[in-house]
Amino acid sequence: MKLPYAEPYRIKMVEPISQSTKEQRLEWIKAADYNLFNLKSDQVYIDLLTDSGTGAMSDRQWAEVMLGDESYAGSRSFLKLEAAVKDITGYTYFIPTHQGRAAENVLFSAMVKEGDIIPGNSHFDTTKGHIEFRKGKAIDCTIDEAFDTSVYHPFKGNVDLNKLENVFIENPKEKIPFIVMTVTCNTAGGQPVSMENIKAVSKLCKSYDITMLFDSARYAENCYFIKEREVAYKDVEIKAIAKEMFSYGDGMTMSSKKDGLVNMGGVIALNNEEVYRTAITFNIMYEGFITYGGMSGRDMGALAVGLYEALEYDYLASRITQVQYLGEKMAEFGVPVQQPIGGHAVYVDANKFVPNIPKEEYRAQALAIELYIIAGIRGVEIGTILADRDPVTRENRYPELELVRLAIPRRTYTHNHMEYIAAALETIYRSRAEAKKGYHITWEATIMRHFTVKLEKAK
Ligand SMILES: Cc1ncc(COP(=O)(O)O)c(C=O)c1O
């Protein structure tokens, strides 16, 4: 008999969370200008806004916090982290930063110039932001299957080799400082990239002499999918899969707030000495000295342990199974979700869920607000509001996918919480025909509007 999955940890400390009434939530969300980012965390029962920096650390990580060495230069905690990063990635140089976008800021300062082209698989928004801020251009080469939520593909984060090669053919090599391979691909729904694809992209990059970098925020989850879905890797340990994966590239940036299992932190690791030398100067300017880069010694120690814990098979199996359980339960209830279920989140397809709400009234935002009002659950819109306006025409950009992302923090919520979330979605789904009105924007920032946008109910 196959026993059901269960968490490979038990709970030693709890953080109380509390329910509220629907009346309270109606008032709070109105006072928050219908922007879920404006809610206080105490007004939220289950917080699925992000899986970034919201996970629980282990007793071993907390022990490292106590052992943290806060020396400005050459701290023991730095050396522990450096050893872990080099061991896991196999890269020669390591630079700590305070989070993922800071790693991008430092590395791209050394590598990206005006007019550069950086292809990749659905770049994350901060990655794209740091490219565009330097007047470079991010070109999306993700496979087409990624943009249809109902199509099953085991590796929807894969790069389309033809699209990538066309970028290489159409642009001079000097204009392409690197490509970014995001594992797993957040923007495409937490979808993994296969080792076969990573190898093929690496080979193509080598043949055109182009650097390949990983955005490895969720690299351990990607390695788990490789083990589960690529036959050749079924008996290979996750750590060995990670080492092989990194061996096909030339370096990486990482937001450690995901698979680093810490609340704050970032990493750059790479092989190119010249780029490393240039980047450390930017690190000193933007982040801090090269042996702390914006992190406390105690946080570097906790990250050194977290990096290994995130590579443990039992941890990954329970993590991914929990997310899949939630997604499949919702799908059973008929709720349209991105298939297959991604690694860190369930993505609800708002175009299919509430087609009666005009797209100009922000379907996914309307659905996310309803989920909060009905159940106190905070998700996030990944749709038109996030996509912003076209910088030239100032018209709304309507993306192919209009999604509500329910990101699951690591080691934080229980199986009962998953049941609660699925039941809440089912309740809303049953009454979806009544949803005809969305929201209008009353104020927005000129860039990255989703964080601070103000909305009102459409009449
Ligand atoms: C794939 C990916 N890259 C980069 C980042 C940026 O990391 P951070 O939030 O630590 O700055 C994120 C954050 O969500 C991400 O998902």
The ligand as a MOL file (V3000), in Angstrom:
LIG
                    3D

  0  0  0     0  0            999 V3000
M  V30 BEGIN CTAB
M  V30 COUNTS 16 16 0 0 0
M  V30 BEGIN ATOM
M  V30 1 C 12.3090 34.4020 -11.0320 0
M  V30 2 C 12.6020 35.5810 -10.1500 0
M  V30 3 N 13.7180 36.2910 -10.3700 0
M  V30 4 C 14.0510 37.3500 -9.5980 0
M  V30 5 C 13.2440 37.7480 -8.5610 0
M  V30 6 C 13.6120 38.9580 -7.7510 0
M  V30 7 O 13.9800 38.5830 -6.4720 0
M  V30 8 P 13.7830 39.5250 -5.1970 0
M  V30 9 O 12.3090 39.6360 -4.9380 0
M  V30 10 O 14.5050 38.8060 -4.1100 0
M  V30 11 O 14.4030 40.8350 -5.4930 0
M  V30 12 C 12.0620 37.0370 -8.3040 0
M  V30 13 C 11.1560 37.4630 -7.2060 0
M  V30 14 O 10.0320 37.0550 -7.0650 0
M  V30 15 C 11.7370 35.9230 -9.1210 0
M  V30 16 O 10.6070 35.2070 -8.9390 0
M  V30 END ATOM
M  V30 BEGIN BOND
M  V30 1 1 1 2
M  V30 2 1 2 3
M  V30 3 2 2 15
M  V30 4 2 3 4
M  V30 5 1 4 5
M  V30 6 1 5 6
M  V30 7 2 5 12
M  V30 8 1 6 7
M  V30 9 1 7 8
M  V30 10 2 8 9
M  V30 11 1 8 10
M  V30 12 1 8 11
M  V30 13 1 12 13
M  V30 14 1 12 15
M  V30 15 2 13 14
M  V30 16 1 15 16
M  V30 END BOND
M  V30 END CTAB
M  END
